[in-house]
């Protein structure tokens, strides 16, 4: 397992941010900063983001410790009808309107 003190840029974070940013662009929000545009472009050109997350360093580390199913769930897109919202120190389900 990686040294917990070592900073590693996480592919899953970059792809998650890229998905959000690409969606914002699709909805007409913009322009994006160069950094945000890079993340959106990376997400849009990844192909199978779930496979990329499963095969990246973090995904592989989780898989070998028995958490491959968790990685697959974490990589799902548009699979939940709620958003966790922090209220008074606890996460509560906030319904999403579509």
HELIX and SHEET records of a PDB file:
HELIX    1   1 UNK A   11  UNK A   26  1                                  16    
HELIX    2   2 UNK A   34  UNK A   44  1                                  11    
HELIX    3   3 UNK A   49  UNK A   55  1                                   7    
HELIX    4   4 UNK A   57  UNK A   64  1                                   8    
HELIX    5   5 UNK A   68  UNK A   74  1                                   7    
SHEET    1   A 2 UNK A  82  UNK A  87  0                                        
SHEET    2   A 2 UNK A  90  UNK A  95 -1                                        
END                                                                             
